[in-house]
Amino acid sequence: MRSVNRHTLLGHVGNLVELKNVLKVNVAANREWQADGDRKTATDWVQVTILDKNQAEWIQQNVGSGDLVYVESRISNSSYERDGEQVYTTDVIAQLFNLVAKKGT
């Protein structure tokens, strides 16, 4: 049987962080639920990694803080050693990144 590794995100951009070979985009997604008769909300921040150079350049030129974006991605786990300790990371790697609406529209 075929397996699926897909993460879908619709949220607002917080900021863009340019690193050596990748672009990191922080995206805020709100969630709502009902508890004890009250409506609750919380914001989850997801750092999305853009590996494709052309896509990263387009995002830097066209996407800004507060813009609404739709992201389809995959989850990637890795590890490395730092100061003799094993460090584990989970990355959200963008496969599709679309600008839905500019801030304020």
C-alpha positions as CSV (number, residue, x, y, z in Angstrom):
1,M,0.0,0.0,0.0
2,R,1.2,3.5,-0.8
3,S,1.9,5.9,2.0
4,V,1.3,9.7,2.2
5,N,3.4,12.4,3.9
6,R,1.4,15.6,3.4
7,H,0.9,18.7,5.6
8,T,-1.6,21.4,4.5
9,L,-1.5,24.8,6.0
10,L,-3.5,28.0,5.4
11,G,-2.3,30.9,7.5
12,H,-0.7,34.3,7.7
13,V,3.0,35.0,7.2
14,G,4.9,36.2,10.2
15,N,8.3,36.8,8.7
16,L,10.8,35.5,6.2
17,V,14.2,34.3,7.4
18,E,16.9,33.9,4.7
19,L,19.6,31.4,5.5
20,K,22.6,30.2,3.4
21,N,20.8,27.9,0.9
22,V,17.1,28.0,2.1
23,L,14.3,30.4,3.0
24,K,12.3,29.9,6.2
25,V,8.8,31.3,6.3
26,N,7.0,31.5,9.7
27,V,3.2,31.0,9.2
28,A,0.5,31.5,11.8
29,A,-2.6,29.3,11.7
30,N,-5.4,29.9,14.1
31,R,-7.5,27.1,15.6
32,E,-10.8,27.3,17.4
33,W,-12.6,24.9,19.7
34,Q,-15.4,24.9,22.3
35,A,-14.6,24.3,26.0
36,D,-17.0,24.6,28.9
37,G,-19.5,26.5,26.7
38,D,-16.8,29.1,25.8
39,R,-15.3,29.5,22.4
40,K,-11.5,29.3,22.6
41,T,-8.8,30.2,20.0
42,A,-5.1,29.7,19.8
43,T,-2.4,30.4,17.2
44,D,0.1,27.7,16.1
45,W,3.3,28.9,14.4
46,V,4.8,26.7,11.7
47,Q,8.2,27.3,10.2
48,V,8.1,26.3,6.6
49,T,11.3,25.6,4.7
50,I,11.6,26.5,1.1
51,L,14.3,24.5,-0.7
52,D,13.6,25.5,-4.3
53,K,15.7,28.6,-5.2
54,N,13.3,30.0,-7.8
55,Q,10.3,29.6,-5.4
56,A,12.3,31.2,-2.6
57,E,13.2,34.2,-4.8
58,W,9.5,34.6,-5.8
59,I,8.3,34.5,-2.2
60,Q,10.9,37.1,-1.2
61,Q,9.7,39.4,-4.0
62,N,5.9,38.9,-3.6
63,V,5.1,37.8,-0.1
64,G,5.2,39.8,3.1
65,S,4.2,39.8,6.8
66,G,0.4,39.4,7.2
67,D,-0.2,37.9,3.8
68,L,-2.5,34.9,3.6
69,V,-0.7,31.8,2.1
70,Y,-1.7,28.2,1.3
71,V,1.1,25.7,1.7
72,E,1.3,22.0,0.9
73,S,4.4,20.3,2.3
74,R,6.0,17.2,3.6
75,I,7.4,16.5,7.0
76,S,11.1,15.6,7.2
77,N,12.9,14.3,10.3
78,S,16.7,14.5,10.8
79,S,19.3,14.6,13.5
80,Y,22.8,16.0,14.1
81,E,25.3,16.1,16.9
82,R,25.9,19.3,18.8
83,D,28.3,19.5,21.8
84,G,28.3,15.7,22.0
85,E,24.5,15.5,22.2
86,Q,22.2,14.1,19.5
87,V,19.7,16.8,18.4
88,Y,16.5,15.8,16.5
89,T,14.6,18.1,14.2
90,T,11.4,18.0,12.3
91,D,11.1,20.2,9.3
92,V,8.1,21.2,7.2
93,I,9.4,21.3,3.6
94,A,7.2,23.2,1.1
95,Q,6.2,21.5,-2.1
96,L,3.5,24.1,-3.1
97,F,3.4,27.7,-1.8
98,N,0.6,30.0,-3.0
99,L,-0.2,33.5,-2.1
100,V,-3.9,33.7,-1.4
101,A,-4.4,37.3,-0.4
102,K,-2.2,40.3,0.4
103,K,-2.5,41.8,3.9
104,G,-5.6,44.0,4.2
105,T,-7.4,42.7,1.2
